[in-house]
Amino acid sequence: MPTWIVVADAFKARIFQQDSPKDPAREIESLVHPAARQKTSDLISDSPGAQPNAGSSGTHGMQEKVTPRQAEDQRFARDVIDRVRHALNDNTIRQFYMAAPPHFLGLLRAAMDDRVSKALAGDLDKNLSGATADEACAAFKPRLT
């Protein structure tokens, strides 16, 4: 069964497939998240709401727990992991490797459930989103099995 190598950043994820350890990897899919290139001000649809102050007649602005940029990054990380989950559920792949810059790698890990986590054979905190298939495979040698 094939192995996937997922290389991603907040803007783009590329999926390479290697049918066996001796076969060359080839890019099979690319996911792009254009919102990652937008200015934060373009991601905001409205200003935060107001909430009454307890015990007074004034109000204060409600603080967002996650910035619009963080929300978009989290959304894309979930989309990438959903694609991997779908491949696992369909028995298209048996395992996968992934590489991403440290911040985005953390978001990818946070988006995983137990099934996906168990199928993760290895990861790197390195931006390989612009790498060739050979470069992506070389980053995980000799771990590719």
C-alpha positions in Angstrom: 0.0 0.0 0.0 1.4 3.5 -0.8 2.9 6.0 1.6 2.2 9.7 1.4 4.6 12.5 2.1 2.7 15.7 3.0 4.7 18.9 2.9 2.8 22.1 3.9 2.8 25.6 5.0 -0.1 28.0 5.8 -0.6 28.7 2.1 0.1 25.4 0.3 0.1 21.7 0.9 1.6 19.2 -1.5 1.0 15.4 -1.4 3.6 13.0 -2.8 2.9 9.3 -3.1 5.5 6.6 -3.0 4.1 3.2 -3.9 7.0 1.3 -2.4 10.3 2.3 -0.7 12.2 1.6 -4.0 9.8 3.6 -6.2 10.3 7.3 -6.9 7.7 9.6 -5.3 5.4 11.6 -7.5 3.2 14.6 -6.6 -0.5 13.5 -6.7 -2.3 16.5 -5.2 -1.8 20.1 -4.3 -4.0 22.1 -1.9 -3.9 25.9 -1.9 -5.3 28.2 0.8 -5.4 31.7 -0.8 -6.7 33.3 2.5 -3.2 32.8 3.9 -1.9 35.5 1.5 -4.6 38.1 2.5 -3.9 40.9 4.9 -5.4 40.4 8.4 -7.6 43.4 7.8 -9.2 41.7 4.8 -10.0 38.6 6.9 -12.0 40.5 9.4 -15.7 40.7 8.5 -16.9 42.8 11.5 -15.5 44.4 14.6 -15.8 42.5 17.9 -19.1 42.7 19.6 -19.8 44.5 22.8 -20.7 42.9 26.1 -22.1 44.7 29.1 -19.8 45.1 32.1 -21.1 43.3 35.1 -22.3 45.7 37.8 -21.9 48.9 35.7 -23.7 50.7 33.0 -20.8 50.6 30.5 -19.7 48.0 27.9 -16.4 46.7 26.8 -15.3 45.1 23.5 -15.2 41.3 23.5 -11.7 40.1 22.8 -11.2 37.4 20.3 -9.5 34.3 21.5 -8.0 33.5 18.1 -7.0 36.1 15.5 -8.5 35.9 12.0 -5.0 34.8 10.7 -4.8 32.0 13.3 -8.3 30.9 12.5 -7.5 30.7 8.8 -4.3 28.7 9.5 -6.2 26.3 11.7 -8.9 25.9 9.0 -6.3 25.0 6.4 -4.5 22.6 8.8 -7.8 20.8 9.3 -8.4 20.6 5.6 -5.0 19.0 5.0 -5.5 16.5 7.8 -9.1 15.8 6.5 -7.6 14.8 3.2 -5.2 12.4 4.9 -8.0 11.0 7.0 -10.1 10.4 3.9 -7.2 8.5 2.3 -6.7 6.4 5.4 -10.4 5.6 5.7 -10.5 4.6 2.0 -7.4 2.4 2.5 -5.6 4.4 -0.1 -2.6 4.7 2.1 -1.2 2.9 5.1 0.9 5.6 6.6 2.2 9.1 5.9 5.0 11.5 6.7 4.7 15.2 7.0 6.9 18.3 7.0 5.9 21.9 7.8 7.3 25.0 9.5 7.1 24.6 13.3 4.0 26.7 13.8 2.0 25.0 11.1 3.3 21.6 12.1 1.7 22.2 15.5 -1.6 23.1 13.9 -1.5 20.0 11.8 -0.8 17.8 14.9 -3.6 19.5 16.7 -6.0 18.7 13.9 -5.3 14.9 14.1 -7.5 12.3 15.7 -6.1 9.0 17.1 -6.5 7.2 13.7 -4.5 9.8 11.9 -1.9 10.1 14.7 -1.3 6.3 14.6 -0.7 6.4 10.8 1.9 9.2 11.1 5.2 7.5 10.5 7.3 10.7 11.0 7.4 14.4 10.8 9.8 17.3 10.4 9.6 20.9 11.5 10.9 22.1 8.2 9.3 24.0 5.3 9.5 21.7 2.3 6.4 23.1 0.5 8.6 24.2 -2.4 10.6 20.9 -2.5 10.6 18.4 -5.4 9.4 14.9 -4.9 12.9 13.7 -4.6 13.9 16.3 -2.0 10.8 15.6 0.1 11.6 11.8 0.0 15.3 12.5 0.8 14.3 14.5 3.9 12.7 11.3 5.4 15.4 8.8 4.4 16.1 6.3 5.8 12.8 6.4 7.7 10.7 5.7 4.6 9.4 2.1 4.8 
